[in-house]
Amino acid sequence: MSVRQGRPFLSIPGPTNVPDEVLAAMHRPAIDIYAGELVGYTNSCLSDLKTVFRTTGKTYIYAANGHGAWEAALTNVLSRGDKVLVLESGLFAFIWGEMAKILGIDVEVLHRDQSRAVDPAAVEQRLKDDTGAQIKAVMVVQIDTASGCINDIAAIRAAIDAAGHDALFMVDAIASLGCVPYEMDEWGVDVTVTGAQKGLMMPPGLSFVAAGPKAKQAHKSADLITHYWDWTFREGEVHYQKYCGTPPEHMLFGLRKALDMLLEEGLEHAWERHRILAGTVRSAIEVWSGGGALGFNITEPDERANSTTTIHTGDIDPSALLNYCTEKCGVTVGIAIGPLEGSAFRIAHMGYCNAPMVLGTLGVVETGLKATGIAHGSGGIQAAVDYLAGEVRAD
Ligand SMILES: *Cc1c(COP(=O)(O)O)cnc(C)c1O
């Protein structure tokens, strides 16, 4: 028997749920790409992206997924043989570093346990030891969607400054922009990359890069620049240059609507919504953990991300649970990736997401834990409801 007939739920950390308004905005005929309305879409999106990144720097839109933005960031500011320091905190900074290696960049990884965020003190020490200033850039993710941690970007900036180091600071905010506070200029970030399909409520297929003055300076001497990603070419007068080819116009129609929705809600409100929904999820997991089989992958409570949660299952393979959730109940919960594959699962609470979506997902996961016989403390949903009612008051 299954009870899945109904609206399917997607609770994976990307792609996330796309609002019907965004889908509807994309459903229209193609328009001219050389002049007229589309130029306004480009200019307003580039400008509003600055508001979301919290920067007065330059923004770029790529018809690519997050990996494209990664490559754009690397190739625009670095040269073959440059050394970079990758701050590991799960999976994504590490694989951004693997991409850098293939480009001919000398990559050093500052290793970290899969259950912890980056340690700013370790960053400071490593940079202090770099007396010859060999390290040209420091690369980190704000929220790692594999481990479920959030890195303290302001604290890492402070560590770079305390070491008196001049490296560029490059941040992947793909799974965090629009979900948690991000202050590109205030935190002294030189390059930020993000993607459309996480907190920005869009289908996959667009990614965005923001560059500050120091990155623009480095761009002048970078020798890895290729035509497609090149910032200088994209700053040209002709609209066609902004995308190095045909603008992904339907994606821009969707993006315009998604940015309108985010800015109408208010960035701060969206951050607060994510904080509360994350707390709701964590309240249930805390109780389930009492059964001894499950637990938070990230051991320190203040290092847990507000857009996605990774739950480890130890020796238990979670695939029966995840299959149950999807096949029997219609909720797709995230598998774990990287080193955690097969011993964890992930619940996303990212982007276009509200209380019934989160409570529905948690309710199905708890049902699945019971049905598949995984030991768990009882009353997780009650704890989630109690938390939510305490945070969202009637008045
Ligand atoms: C999803 C994700 C990526 C990769 O984005 P793609 O669009 O799949 O290329 C990179 N970094 C983080 C933190 C992510 O969550």
Ligand as a Chemical Component Dictionary entry (heavy atoms), coordinates in Angstrom:
data_LIG
# 
_chem_comp.id                   LIG 
_chem_comp.type                 NON-POLYMER 
_chem_comp.pdbx_formal_charge   0 
_chem_comp.three_letter_code    LIG 
# 
loop_
_chem_comp_atom.comp_id 
_chem_comp_atom.atom_id 
_chem_comp_atom.alt_atom_id 
_chem_comp_atom.type_symbol 
_chem_comp_atom.charge 
_chem_comp_atom.model_Cartn_x 
_chem_comp_atom.model_Cartn_y 
_chem_comp_atom.model_Cartn_z 
_chem_comp_atom.pdbx_ordinal 
LIG C1 C1 C 0 24.924 22.357 -5.040 1  
LIG C2 C2 C 0 26.237 22.899 -4.617 2  
LIG C3 C3 C 0 27.299 23.060 -5.518 3  
LIG C4 C4 C 0 27.251 22.585 -6.934 4  
LIG O1 O1 O 0 26.310 23.233 -7.693 5  
LIG P1 P1 P 0 25.876 22.599 -9.109 6  
LIG O2 O2 O 0 24.805 23.503 -9.566 7  
LIG O3 O3 O 0 25.425 21.207 -8.820 8  
LIG O4 O4 O 0 27.079 22.630 -9.979 9  
LIG C5 C5 C 0 28.449 23.656 -5.062 10 
LIG N1 N1 N 0 28.577 24.054 -3.791 11 
LIG C6 C6 C 0 27.596 23.895 -2.889 12 
LIG C7 C7 C 0 27.802 24.337 -1.490 13 
LIG C8 C8 C 0 26.402 23.301 -3.278 14 
LIG O5 O5 O 0 25.427 23.115 -2.381 15 
# 
loop_
_chem_comp_bond.comp_id 
_chem_comp_bond.atom_id_1 
_chem_comp_bond.atom_id_2 
_chem_comp_bond.value_order 
_chem_comp_bond.pdbx_ordinal 
LIG C1 C2 SING 1  
LIG C2 C3 SING 2  
LIG C2 C8 DOUB 3  
LIG C3 C4 SING 4  
LIG C3 C5 DOUB 5  
LIG C4 O1 SING 6  
LIG O1 P1 SING 7  
LIG P1 O2 DOUB 8  
LIG P1 O3 SING 9  
LIG P1 O4 SING 10 
LIG C5 N1 SING 11 
LIG N1 C6 DOUB 12 
LIG C6 C7 SING 13 
LIG C6 C8 SING 14 
LIG C8 O5 SING 15 
# 
